[in-house]
Amino acid sequence: MKIFISADIEGITGITHWDEADKAKPDYQEFREQMTAEVAAACEAAVAAGATEVYVKDAHATGRNLLARALPEGVRLIRGWSGHPFSMLQELDDSFRAVMMVGYHAAAGADTNTLGHTMNGAAAEIRLNGQRATEFMLHTYAAALHRVPVVFVSGDEGLCDEVTELNPNIQTVGVNVGVGNSTISIHPHRAVARIREGVARALTADVSACLVPLPESFELQIEYKTYHKAYRSSFFPGMERLGPRTIQLRVDSYFEVMRALLFVL
């Protein structure tokens, strides 16, 4: 059984401020260590459930956050960014049985995570077929291109609610809730334990029930924070400018959505 784990930091237990997600700031080390602990727990639980291969994509900022020596031996760690449109799922293909997401977070425009955003800080909001898009949604559809289900997600409670609404078979672990510019979090050790338990449940259940069907066509809308970014991105092939800060792309292939995001964000 081959498992793919994608790891971010803005949905890690206790994280509240951008300084805590920034390698250049002293607060970062604590949350780098917690990110590593949560990912290690997911890896260990996957191996205990029968995984023979585990790939981990370090998917925050530089892609160089996880402490490799703290992960189980045998894990393959993907660091940095290749430039592939699958982004946070780089190297995923149809040889994998399942995807798990650790430390994921609410979308740009949401109010359940103080660090909520989608892909990077350029967009005020991204919508896919009229729905505000999270990084979970964008990459769940990418996984569906290879018919690989996302079976587990940890992060803020707002995101977990959205995951459950999309497919209640996906196991979730909520570790934070944002309130204004504050967070309320469970204890870091409890988060690690719950992630380990959640992964075990996910991989011993019917993973095929977690597969999200792809829509037949896609309407991607991006509202930028600045008008000049929208102007520049409007020249991407097939892109339409809807207003000073908003562009739109209509396509039938979801890969074209991910390709566009690679170039316009």
N, C-alpha and C positions, 0 to 999 in steps of 0.2 A: 504494500500500500504506500503510495507516494503522496505526500502532503505538502501544500504550499502555505506558508505563513507570511502575511504582509504586516509590517509593524510601523506604527506612527507614534508620536509622543503627546499630541495635544489631547488625547483621551486616556492618558496614563493617570493613575491614582494621585490625586492631590494637586496636580498641576493647575496653575491659576493665572500666571503672568507670563508675557512673552519672554522675559529675562530667563525664565526657567526652561525655555525651549531653545535658547541661543547658546551655541558652543563658546561664544566669546564672553559670556557672563558667568560670574562665580556661582550663581544659583543653579546652573545647568547640571552640574555633576550629580547632584542628588536625584534628579529626575532621569538622567541617563541610566543610573543604576537601577531605578525602579522600572524603567522601560525594559532593561535587560532581564530583570527578575520576572516580569510578567511574560515576556517572550520565552524565557527558559522554562517556565512552568507549562506553557502551551506545548513546547517541544517535548518535554518529558512525558506529558500526558498523551501526546500523539504516539510516541514510541511505545508507551505502556499499552496503548490500545491496538498496537500491531503495525504501526508505520515502520516501513523498512527504509524509506528515504524521506528526509524533511529538508525542504528548501526554505530559507528565510530571506525575505527582502527587507533590508533596512530602508524605510521609505519616508524618513523625515529629513527635510532640508538637504544637507550635503549627502545624505545616505551613509553617513559615517558616525553612527551614534552607539550602536550596540557593542558591548564588551564581549568579543568573540570567545575569550577564554572561559566565560561564565556560562556559555551554551553547551549543551551535551555534545560529546564527541560524535562525529558522524554527520552532524548538521552541515549543510552547505549554505554559507552566508553570502548574499549578494549585496555588495557595498557600492556606493556611488550611483551614477546614472548613465545608462548606455545611450539614451535618446530614443528608445523604442516607444511607440505609442501606448503600449500597455502600462507604461510608467510604474506604478506601485505594484504591478504584477509582472514585471519583467521576467522572462524565462518561463512563464506559464504556457503549457500546451496540453493536449488531450491525454497525455500520459499520467496526469495527476488525478487522484480520486476526489480531492476536496481542497477548498481554500479556507483559511481562517484569518481573521483580521484582529489584531491586538492594538489597543491604544488609538482606535479611530474616534472620530469626533463629529459634531454637528456641522451643518453647512454654513457657508456665507449667507448672512441674512437671518439665521436662527438666533434664538436667545437662550439656549440651554447650555452653552459652553462659552466661557469668556474668551476662548481662543478659536472660536468657530470660523471656518473659512472653507473654500473649495479649491483645491489644487495649489493655489498660491494667493497672495494678497491683492492681485490685480482686480479681481471681480468682486463687485458688491453683491451679486447674486448670479447663479447659473441655473437655468431651467431646462429640463429635458421633458419634452412632450407635456409642457405646462406645469410640471412638478419641480419644486426647488430641489436641486441635485446635490447630494452629498458625495464625498469620495467613495463611500460605501456603494452607493447606487451606481456610479460611473464604472467602478471596477467589478461589481457583481455582474453587470451586463457584459463587460469584457470577458469575464470568466465563462459566461454563458455561450460566448462564441465558440468555445471549445467544449461545451456541455459539461463544465466542471462546476459543481455547486459550491456556494459559500455556506458553510455549516456552522460557523461560530464567529461572533463579534463581541469584543469588549470595548468599552469607552464610556462616554457620558450617557446619562439616562435618557436624554432627549433623542439621541441617535438610536439607542436600543429600542425605544418605543417605535421609531420609524421602521426599524428592521423587522420587528414583530408584526407591524401592520402590513408590510410587504409580503412576508412569509413567516407565519408563526412557528414553523418547524425549525427555523434557525435558532440555535442556542445563543443567548446573550448574557453578558455580565455587565451591569451598570456600576461604575465605580465613583462617578462624580455627578453632581447636578449644579448647573450655574444659576446664580441668583444675582441679577444685576452684574456688578463687576467682582463678585465673590463666587466661591465654590463651596459646596458641602460634600465631603468625601468619606468613604469608608476607610478603615485602617489599611495601610499598604500590605501588611501580611495577610489580612483577610482577603484582599483583592487577589493576591497570588493564589491562595487556596481555592477561591471561587473560580478562577480561570482554569486551574487544573481540573476541577470537578466538571466545569462546563464543557471543556474539550473532551473529556472522557465520555460524557453523555452524548455529545455531538457525533463522535466517531463510532459509537456502539449502536447508534440508531440507524434508520434508513436514510442515508445521505442523499439519495436520489429525490427524496421529498423536499429537499431544500433548493432544488434547481429552479431558478426564476426564468420564465419564458421571455424571450426577446420580442418586443413589439415589431410589427411589420415595417414601420417607418419611424423616422426620428426628426423632431424639430428641436434644435439646440438654440437657446437664446442666452446671450451673455450680456449682463449689464455691468459695465466697468465703473470703477471709481473715478476715472478721468476720461474726458472726451477725446483726448488725443490718442489714447490707446484704442478706443473704438474706431477712430478714423483709420489708423494704421491697419488694424485687423480686418477692416471691411474689404481690403484688397485680397484676402485669402480666396482662392477659387470657390465660387458658389455662395459666398457670404453676402448677405444683404444688410444694409445699414437701416435700422428702424428708427433711430433717433440719435441725439448727440452722444449718448453713452451706451447704446444698445445695438447689438448685431444679431443676426439670425442665420442659421444654416438648416436646410431641409435635405435629408438624404435617406436612402433605403438601407444602406449598410452601416451597422454600428461601428465597424472599424474606422469608417470615415469620420465619425464623431470623435473618436480618440485621436485620430490623426490631426484633426483640426485643433483640438485642445493643445496638442503638443506645440503648435505653431502660433496660436493666438493668445496664449496666457503667459 
